[in-house]
């Protein structure tokens, strides 16, 4: 799977993460799983430690149904349109749930970690071409 690059935004914070390897349950900085990448980015960019999700499949069902999910004092609430650092919940041919982080630079796209590809940046058209569907955009809400 080819990485889209960030074009004119070559100095964007996401660029050094592109190409890092995928590893199940990895939380960075040298390798990532999809949730670990989101956790790492939020910690680095927002100073927020978001805990692990105990049951990812259940969380995804609740997000898709209710547009909200909470772990402790941190909740994710549905956003009508993405902005920088929002979570992007997706479905894939191989996986019923997947998450990435929205990068607004250069027209916008999703930074996410894929098994077999590592960390990639893809615009919406690239996602669709690879069988990935965006389900919802979610914004962190710190209670």
CORBELNOR-V886757 format. One record per residue. SS is DSSP state (helix for helix, strand for strand, loop for the rest). Layout:
SS
SS
//
This chain:
loop
loop
loop
loop
loop
loop
helix
helix
helix
loop
loop
loop
loop
loop
helix
helix
helix
loop
loop
loop
strand
strand
loop
loop
loop
loop
strand
loop
loop
loop
strand
strand
loop
helix
helix
helix
helix
helix
helix
helix
helix
helix
helix
helix
helix
helix
loop
loop
loop
loop
loop
loop
loop
loop
loop
helix
helix
helix
helix
helix
helix
helix
helix
helix
helix
helix
loop
strand
strand
strand
strand
loop
loop
strand
strand
strand
strand
strand
strand
loop
loop
loop
loop
loop
loop
loop
strand
strand
strand
strand
strand
loop
loop
loop
loop
loop
loop
strand
strand
strand
strand
strand
strand
loop
helix
helix
helix
loop
strand
strand
strand
strand
strand
strand
loop
loop
loop
strand
strand
strand
strand
strand
loop
helix
helix
helix
helix
helix
helix
loop
loop
loop
strand
strand
strand
strand
strand
strand
strand
strand
strand
strand
loop
//
